[in-house]
Amino acid sequence: MDRHIAAQLVTADAIRTWDERRAAGEVTNVAYANRLLGVARDEEAGWLAIVDYRPRGDRESKLKLTYMAAYLIASRGTLSAIETNSASETPRVRPGGASVS
């Protein structure tokens, strides 16, 4: 989650920089659109890493759900069916109660 937050900040900075360059006429609209597409793909990859993460215990499960909820509220997004299933998975726990690494 920390990496995703850091990536979000880098993404925001990259978009701001490209917006400024486009406004100054330094880049074409096509180059600008291509760069934004690349940024969006990077963002999606980061989000999918969070969605695909399998919590190792109750604490990590709660952190994942909290982070996903905060992200969705901030982005005004929704979950796909696959993302919903991932969010509702129970943590991996061994029969003796220890978390699986």
C-alpha positions as CSV (number, residue, x, y, z in Angstrom):
1,M,0.0,0.0,0.0
2,D,2.9,2.4,0.8
3,R,4.3,1.7,-2.7
4,H,0.9,2.4,-4.3
5,I,0.6,5.7,-2.4
6,A,4.1,6.7,-3.5
7,A,3.2,5.8,-7.0
8,Q,0.1,7.9,-6.8
9,L,2.2,10.9,-5.8
10,V,4.6,10.3,-8.7
11,T,1.6,9.9,-11.1
12,A,0.1,13.3,-9.9
13,D,3.5,15.0,-10.4
14,A,3.9,13.4,-13.9
15,I,0.5,14.6,-15.0
16,R,1.1,18.1,-13.6
17,T,4.4,18.2,-15.5
18,W,2.9,17.0,-18.8
19,D,-0.1,19.4,-18.4
20,E,2.4,22.3,-18.0
21,R,4.4,21.2,-21.0
22,R,1.3,20.8,-23.2
23,A,0.1,24.3,-22.1
24,A,3.5,25.7,-23.0
25,G,3.2,24.1,-26.4
26,E,6.3,21.9,-25.8
27,V,4.5,18.6,-26.7
28,T,1.8,17.7,-29.2
29,N,-1.6,16.5,-28.1
30,V,-0.8,13.0,-29.4
31,A,2.4,12.8,-27.3
32,Y,0.4,14.2,-24.3
33,A,-2.3,11.6,-24.8
34,N,0.2,8.8,-25.1
35,R,2.0,9.8,-21.9
36,L,-1.3,10.0,-20.0
37,L,-2.2,6.5,-21.3
38,G,1.1,5.2,-20.0
39,V,0.5,6.9,-16.6
40,A,-3.0,5.3,-16.5
41,R,-1.6,1.9,-17.2
42,D,1.0,2.3,-14.5
43,E,-1.8,3.3,-12.1
44,E,-3.9,0.3,-13.0
45,A,-1.0,-2.0,-12.4
46,G,-0.5,-0.6,-9.0
47,W,-4.2,-0.9,-8.1
48,L,-4.3,-4.5,-9.3
49,A,-1.3,-5.3,-7.1
50,I,-3.3,-4.1,-4.1
51,V,-6.4,-6.0,-5.3
52,D,-4.4,-9.2,-5.9
53,Y,-2.6,-9.0,-2.6
54,R,-3.5,-11.9,-0.3
55,P,-3.4,-10.7,3.4
56,R,-1.5,-12.9,5.8
57,G,-3.7,-12.3,8.7
58,D,-6.7,-10.4,10.1
59,R,-4.7,-7.2,10.6
60,E,-3.5,-7.1,7.0
61,S,-7.0,-8.0,5.8
62,K,-8.4,-5.0,7.6
63,L,-5.6,-2.7,6.3
64,K,-6.3,-3.9,2.7
65,L,-10.0,-3.2,3.0
66,T,-9.5,0.2,4.6
67,Y,-7.0,1.2,1.9
68,M,-9.3,0.0,-0.9
69,A,-12.3,1.9,0.7
70,A,-10.3,5.1,1.0
71,Y,-9.0,4.8,-2.5
72,L,-12.5,4.2,-3.9
73,I,-13.9,7.1,-2.0
74,A,-11.1,9.4,-3.1
75,S,-11.3,8.3,-6.7
76,R,-15.1,7.9,-6.7
77,G,-14.5,4.5,-8.2
78,T,-16.3,1.2,-7.9
79,L,-15.2,-2.4,-7.7
80,S,-15.5,-4.9,-10.5
81,A,-16.8,-8.4,-9.6
82,I,-13.3,-9.7,-9.4
83,E,-12.1,-6.9,-7.2
84,T,-15.1,-7.5,-4.9
85,N,-14.2,-11.1,-4.6
86,S,-10.6,-10.2,-3.8
87,A,-11.7,-7.8,-1.1
88,S,-14.0,-10.3,0.6
89,E,-11.4,-13.2,0.7
90,T,-10.4,-14.3,4.1
91,P,-6.7,-14.2,5.1
92,R,-4.5,-17.2,4.6
93,V,-4.2,-19.0,8.0
94,R,-2.5,-22.3,8.8
95,P,-4.5,-24.9,10.8
96,G,-2.6,-24.0,14.0
97,G,-3.7,-20.3,13.7
98,A,-0.4,-19.0,12.3
99,S,-0.5,-16.9,9.1
100,V,0.8,-18.4,5.9
101,S,3.8,-16.5,4.5
